[in-house]
């Protein structure tokens, strides 16, 4: 069951901070990161229940090339992306299910 992804406002800031950091490391690496994130978003849209539930109803899709995870909820008509966080972040900062 494919679902469209929608994004909470915080995702934009998560992505911008990561892209900026990767671009400081090497020109073009930020774009590589964004391509990887987009691929993860597409997988979530196509297979929203593929990834494990980590807290309440929040699921975590761990990216393969970069040490980041996409946290999201599966709703009846959409997948709601909550955050995109580095995997070394304290789990206490992970999004909790709002339900």
C-alpha positions in Angstrom: 0.0 0.0 0.0 1.7 3.2 -1.2 1.1 6.4 0.8 2.2 9.9 0.0 4.8 11.4 2.5 4.1 14.7 4.2 6.7 16.5 6.3 6.6 18.2 9.6 8.2 21.6 9.6 11.2 20.4 11.6 12.4 18.1 8.8 13.5 21.1 6.7 15.8 22.3 9.5 17.2 18.8 10.1 18.0 18.4 6.4 19.5 21.9 6.0 21.8 21.4 9.0 23.0 18.0 7.7 23.5 19.3 4.1 25.5 22.3 5.4 27.7 20.0 7.5 28.4 17.6 4.7 29.1 20.4 2.2 31.7 21.7 4.7 33.4 18.3 4.6 33.5 18.0 0.8 31.8 19.9 -2.0 28.9 17.8 -3.4 28.6 15.6 -0.4 25.5 17.5 0.8 23.8 16.7 -2.5 24.8 13.0 -2.1 23.2 13.1 1.3 20.0 14.7 -0.1 19.8 12.0 -2.8 20.1 9.3 -0.1 17.3 11.0 2.0 15.0 11.2 -1.1 15.6 7.6 -1.8 14.6 6.7 1.8 11.5 8.9 1.5 10.5 7.0 -1.7 10.9 3.7 0.1 8.8 4.9 2.9 6.1 6.0 0.5 6.1 2.7 -1.4 6.5 0.5 1.7 5.4 2.5 4.7 5.2 -0.5 7.1 8.7 -1.8 6.1 10.6 -0.3 8.9 10.5 -1.1 12.6 8.4 0.7 15.2 10.8 2.2 17.8 8.4 4.1 20.1 4.6 4.1 20.3 3.7 4.3 16.6 6.9 6.0 15.4 8.9 4.0 12.9 12.6 4.5 12.1 14.1 4.1 8.6 17.9 3.9 8.9 19.7 5.2 5.9 22.4 3.0 4.3 25.2 5.4 3.3 24.9 8.1 5.9 24.5 7.7 9.7 21.0 9.1 9.8 17.5 7.8 10.4 14.1 9.1 9.2 11.4 9.0 11.9 7.8 8.8 10.7 4.3 7.7 11.4 2.0 5.7 9.2 -1.5 7.1 9.0 -4.4 5.7 7.0 -3.9 8.1 4.1 -0.3 9.3 4.4 3.2 8.8 6.0 4.1 11.7 8.2 7.9 12.3 8.4 8.7 13.7 11.8 12.5 14.1 11.9 15.7 13.2 10.1 18.3 12.7 12.8 21.9 11.5 13.1 21.9 8.0 14.6 24.4 9.0 17.3 21.8 11.5 18.8 20.5 10.7 22.2 17.4 8.5 21.9 15.7 10.8 24.4 15.6 13.3 21.5 13.8 11.0 19.2 10.2 11.9 18.4 7.6 10.3 20.4 4.2 9.2 19.1 1.7 12.0 19.5 -1.1 9.6 20.1 
